[in-house]
């Protein structure tokens, strides 16, 4: 009888622990969405943030926010086993995959922009023009769409006719029923991430070389650029680590279900939520001009430093 009671208590505790995890994730996602939304609002309200680096930062916020919403919906759908039609699921996963690739590519573009600003200051204004920025964004989205589009078309080609009417619990794995397609997707992503990481590392060392020959007046700017590159590198590494999490999680499924749940939610927080928290840190808190404007809108203009005067109900340029 005692064994039965202990078993029931253990099952109740495990069920309660499992049910609490989505709530914790929703709180973290909600906080991140609020911060990112506030930063996007700040970017849109201030004309002074139309420089290339702020535009790339705004794209990072938008992509990370959309990716967080898509991934969170997928996670909750898997948790509650909510079925959806297979065709909308394929389109949904393709968009999520597109955002997943686009996010690190934007980080690489931000690193290259910092490299131009520090190592080629005289040419920075001629390179970072609105036209070149638009072309850069177009290239980022076009390259990001290649692999997801190929996976979508191939997945539809290999779907049996009767499956088109089925309802499934939506996840990316639904699209990867063909083994060679799953392997090709994994190898393409690994190659892409390695190339992006090499670009970030090369820009870091080039900025270090520029820092050695920089004047004392430019030392602070160069050191700040190095820290920015390091933070972007950490973001990219965490995103790369997300690629190996399925190989860690799946063996635990048969070994210990509670351990599997704990590891999966830990991976979600460490390798999906945490990298998206670094973007607001890089520009939202470390960039003084953006931070001052963000602080104004965060408190609805109630708390403003004396040096920032209010004109016609709007904050002065910061």
C-alpha positions as CSV (number, residue, x, y, z in Angstrom):
1,X,0.0,0.0,0.0
2,X,2.9,2.3,0.8
3,X,4.5,1.5,-2.5
4,X,1.3,2.4,-4.3
5,X,1.0,5.7,-2.4
6,X,4.6,6.6,-3.1
7,X,4.1,5.8,-6.8
8,X,1.0,8.0,-6.9
9,X,2.8,10.8,-5.1
10,X,5.7,10.5,-7.5
11,X,3.4,10.6,-10.6
12,X,1.6,13.6,-9.2
13,X,4.9,15.4,-8.6
14,X,6.2,14.6,-12.0
15,X,2.9,15.7,-13.7
16,X,3.0,19.0,-11.7
17,X,6.7,19.6,-12.7
18,X,5.9,19.0,-16.3
19,X,2.9,21.4,-16.2
20,X,4.9,24.1,-14.6
21,X,7.6,24.2,-17.3
22,X,5.4,25.7,-20.0
23,X,4.4,28.4,-17.6
24,X,8.0,29.3,-16.9
25,X,8.8,29.3,-20.6
26,X,5.7,31.6,-21.3
27,X,6.9,34.1,-18.7
28,X,10.4,34.2,-20.2
29,X,9.0,34.5,-23.7
30,X,6.6,37.2,-22.6
31,X,9.4,39.3,-21.1
32,X,11.5,38.9,-24.2
33,X,8.7,39.9,-26.5
34,X,7.9,43.0,-24.4
35,X,11.5,44.1,-24.5
36,X,11.9,43.5,-28.2
37,X,8.6,45.1,-28.9
38,X,9.6,48.2,-27.0
39,X,12.9,48.4,-28.8
40,X,11.2,48.1,-32.2
41,X,8.8,50.8,-31.2
42,X,11.7,53.0,-30.2
43,X,13.4,52.4,-33.5
44,X,10.3,53.3,-35.5
45,X,9.7,56.5,-33.5
46,X,13.1,58.1,-33.9
47,X,14.4,59.2,-37.3
48,X,17.9,59.3,-36.0
49,X,18.0,55.5,-35.9
50,X,18.0,55.2,-39.7
51,X,21.7,54.4,-39.9
52,X,22.8,51.0,-41.2
53,X,23.7,49.5,-37.9
54,X,20.4,50.4,-36.3
55,X,18.4,49.1,-39.3
56,X,20.3,45.8,-39.0
57,X,19.6,45.8,-35.3
58,X,15.9,46.4,-35.9
59,X,15.8,43.5,-38.4
60,X,17.5,41.3,-35.7
61,X,14.8,42.3,-33.2
62,X,12.0,41.6,-35.7
63,X,13.4,38.2,-36.8
64,X,14.1,37.1,-33.3
65,X,10.7,38.1,-32.1
66,X,8.9,36.3,-35.0
67,X,11.1,33.2,-34.5
68,X,10.3,33.2,-30.8
69,X,6.6,33.4,-31.4
70,X,6.7,30.6,-34.1
71,X,8.9,28.3,-31.9
72,X,6.8,28.9,-28.8
73,X,3.6,28.1,-30.7
74,X,5.3,24.9,-31.9
75,X,6.4,24.0,-28.4
76,X,3.0,24.5,-26.9
77,X,1.3,22.6,-29.8
78,X,3.7,19.7,-29.1
79,X,3.1,19.9,-25.4
80,X,-0.7,19.8,-25.7
81,X,-0.7,17.5,-28.7
82,X,-2.8,20.0,-30.8
83,X,-3.3,18.7,-34.4
84,X,-3.2,20.9,-37.4
85,X,-3.6,20.3,-41.1
86,X,-0.4,19.1,-42.7
87,X,-0.2,21.7,-45.4
88,X,-0.4,24.8,-43.1
89,X,2.1,22.9,-40.8
90,X,4.6,22.7,-43.7
91,X,4.2,26.4,-44.5
92,X,4.5,27.3,-40.8
93,X,7.7,25.2,-40.4
94,X,9.2,26.7,-43.6
95,X,8.7,30.3,-42.3
96,X,10.2,29.2,-38.9
97,X,13.2,27.7,-40.7
98,X,13.6,30.9,-42.8
99,X,13.7,33.0,-39.6
100,X,16.1,30.6,-38.0
101,X,18.6,31.0,-40.9
102,X,18.0,34.7,-41.3
103,X,18.8,35.6,-37.7
104,X,22.5,34.6,-37.7
105,X,23.0,36.0,-41.2
106,X,21.9,39.4,-39.9
107,X,24.5,39.0,-37.0
108,X,27.2,38.5,-39.6
109,X,26.1,41.6,-41.5
110,X,26.2,43.6,-38.3
111,X,29.8,42.4,-37.6
112,X,30.8,43.4,-41.2
113,X,29.3,46.8,-40.6
114,X,31.3,47.3,-37.4
115,X,34.4,46.1,-39.3
116,X,33.9,48.8,-42.0
117,X,33.2,51.5,-39.4
118,X,36.4,50.7,-37.4
119,X,38.9,49.5,-40.1
120,X,37.7,51.8,-42.9
121,X,36.3,54.9,-41.2
122,X,36.8,57.1,-44.3
123,X,34.8,54.8,-46.5
124,X,32.1,54.0,-44.0
125,X,29.7,56.7,-45.0
126,X,30.0,55.8,-48.7
127,X,29.5,52.1,-48.1
128,X,26.8,52.3,-45.5
129,X,24.3,54.1,-47.7
130,X,20.5,53.5,-47.6
131,X,20.7,51.8,-51.1
132,X,23.5,49.5,-50.0
133,X,21.7,48.7,-46.8
134,X,18.5,47.7,-48.8
135,X,20.6,45.5,-51.1
136,X,22.2,43.9,-48.1
137,X,18.9,43.1,-46.5
138,X,17.7,41.7,-49.8
139,X,20.7,39.4,-50.1
140,X,20.2,38.2,-46.5
141,X,16.5,37.3,-47.0
142,X,17.3,35.7,-50.5
143,X,20.1,33.5,-49.2
144,X,18.1,32.6,-46.1
145,X,15.2,31.4,-48.2
146,X,17.2,29.0,-50.4
147,X,17.4,26.0,-48.1
148,X,13.9,26.3,-46.6
149,X,12.3,26.6,-50.0
150,X,14.2,23.6,-51.3
151,X,13.1,21.6,-48.3
152,X,9.5,22.7,-48.7
153,X,9.4,21.8,-52.4
154,X,11.1,18.4,-51.9
155,X,8.9,17.5,-48.9
156,X,5.7,18.2,-50.9
157,X,7.1,16.1,-53.8
158,X,7.6,13.1,-51.5
159,X,4.3,13.3,-49.7
160,X,1.9,10.4,-50.6
161,X,-1.4,11.6,-52.0
162,X,-3.5,10.5,-49.1
163,X,-1.4,12.3,-46.5
164,X,-2.5,15.8,-47.8
165,X,-5.7,15.4,-45.8
166,X,-4.1,14.4,-42.6
167,X,-3.9,16.3,-39.3
168,X,-0.6,16.2,-37.4
169,X,1.1,17.7,-34.3
170,X,3.2,20.3,-36.1
171,X,7.0,20.2,-35.8
172,X,9.9,20.5,-38.2
173,X,10.5,16.8,-38.1
174,X,7.2,16.3,-39.9
175,X,8.9,17.7,-43.0
176,X,11.9,15.6,-42.7
177,X,10.5,12.1,-43.3
178,X,13.0,11.5,-46.1
179,X,16.3,10.6,-44.6
180,X,18.5,12.1,-47.4
181,X,16.6,15.4,-47.1
182,X,17.1,15.5,-43.4
183,X,20.8,14.8,-43.8
184,X,21.1,17.4,-46.6
185,X,19.4,20.0,-44.4
186,X,21.6,19.3,-41.5
187,X,24.8,19.4,-43.5
188,X,23.8,22.6,-45.3
189,X,23.1,24.4,-42.0
190,X,26.4,23.2,-40.5
191,X,28.3,24.4,-43.5
192,X,26.5,27.7,-43.4
193,X,27.1,28.2,-39.7
194,X,30.8,27.4,-40.1
195,X,31.2,29.9,-42.9
196,X,29.4,32.6,-40.8
197,X,31.5,31.8,-37.7
198,X,34.7,32.1,-39.8
199,X,33.6,35.5,-41.0
200,X,33.0,36.7,-37.5
201,X,36.3,35.4,-36.3
202,X,38.2,37.1,-39.2
203,X,36.5,40.4,-38.5
204,X,37.4,40.1,-34.8
205,X,41.1,39.6,-35.6
206,X,41.1,42.4,-38.2
207,X,39.6,44.8,-35.6
208,X,42.3,43.7,-33.1
209,X,45.0,44.6,-35.7
210,X,43.3,48.0,-36.3
211,X,43.1,48.5,-32.5
212,X,46.9,48.2,-32.2
213,X,47.5,51.0,-34.6
214,X,44.5,53.2,-33.5
215,X,45.1,56.5,-31.9
216,X,44.1,57.0,-28.3
217,X,40.9,58.8,-29.3
218,X,39.7,55.8,-31.3
219,X,40.7,53.2,-28.7
220,X,37.4,53.3,-26.9
221,X,35.4,52.9,-30.1
222,X,37.6,50.0,-31.2
223,X,37.4,48.2,-27.9
224,X,33.6,48.6,-27.9
225,X,33.5,47.2,-31.4
226,X,35.6,44.2,-30.3
227,X,33.1,43.5,-27.4
228,X,30.2,43.8,-29.9
229,X,31.9,41.2,-32.2
230,X,32.5,38.9,-29.2
231,X,28.8,39.1,-28.2
232,X,27.7,38.3,-31.8
233,X,30.1,35.4,-31.8
234,X,28.6,34.0,-28.6
235,X,25.1,34.4,-30.1
236,X,26.2,32.4,-33.2
237,X,27.8,29.7,-31.1
238,X,24.7,29.2,-29.0
239,X,22.6,29.0,-32.2
240,X,25.0,26.4,-33.6
241,X,24.7,24.4,-30.4
242,X,20.9,24.2,-31.0
243,X,21.7,22.0,-34.0
244,X,23.1,19.2,-31.8
245,X,20.3,19.3,-29.1
246,X,18.1,16.7,-30.9
247,X,21.0,14.2,-30.7
248,X,21.1,14.8,-27.0
249,X,17.4,14.7,-26.4
250,X,16.3,11.6,-28.4
251,X,18.3,8.9,-26.5
252,X,16.7,10.3,-23.3
253,X,13.2,9.7,-24.6
254,X,13.4,5.9,-23.9
255,X,15.8,6.2,-20.9
256,X,13.9,8.6,-18.6
257,X,10.9,10.7,-19.7
258,X,11.3,13.3,-16.9
259,X,15.0,13.7,-17.7
260,X,14.0,14.1,-21.4
261,X,11.5,16.9,-20.5
262,X,14.0,18.7,-18.3
263,X,16.7,18.6,-20.9
264,X,14.4,19.7,-23.7
265,X,13.2,22.7,-21.8
266,X,16.7,23.6,-20.6
267,X,17.9,23.4,-24.2
268,X,15.0,25.7,-25.3
269,X,16.0,28.3,-22.7
270,X,19.8,28.1,-23.2
271,X,20.0,27.8,-27.0
272,X,16.9,29.6,-28.2
273,X,15.8,32.2,-25.6
274,X,19.3,33.2,-24.3
275,X,20.8,34.1,-27.7
276,X,17.8,36.3,-28.4
277,X,18.4,38.1,-25.1
278,X,21.9,39.1,-26.2
279,X,20.6,41.3,-29.1
280,X,18.9,43.8,-26.8
281,X,22.0,43.8,-24.6
282,X,24.4,44.6,-27.5
283,X,22.6,47.8,-28.7
284,X,19.7,48.4,-26.4
285,X,21.8,48.8,-23.2
286,X,25.3,49.3,-24.5
287,X,24.4,52.0,-27.1
288,X,24.0,55.2,-25.2
289,X,21.9,57.0,-27.8
290,X,19.5,54.1,-28.2
291,X,19.4,53.5,-24.5
292,X,18.3,57.1,-23.7
293,X,15.5,56.9,-26.2
294,X,14.5,53.5,-25.0
295,X,14.4,54.7,-21.4
296,X,12.1,57.6,-22.4
297,X,9.6,55.4,-24.1
298,X,9.8,52.6,-21.4
299,X,8.6,55.1,-18.8
300,X,6.2,56.8,-21.2
301,X,8.2,60.0,-21.0
302,X,7.6,60.4,-17.2
303,X,11.3,59.9,-16.3
304,X,13.6,62.0,-18.5
305,X,17.1,63.2,-17.7
306,X,17.3,66.9,-17.4
307,X,19.6,67.1,-20.4
308,X,16.9,65.7,-22.6
309,X,14.3,68.4,-22.9
310,X,10.8,67.7,-24.1
311,X,9.7,69.7,-27.1
312,X,6.1,69.7,-28.3
313,X,5.4,66.6,-26.2
314,X,8.2,64.6,-27.8
315,X,11.7,63.9,-26.5
316,X,14.6,65.7,-28.1
317,X,17.0,63.8,-30.3
318,X,19.1,61.5,-28.2
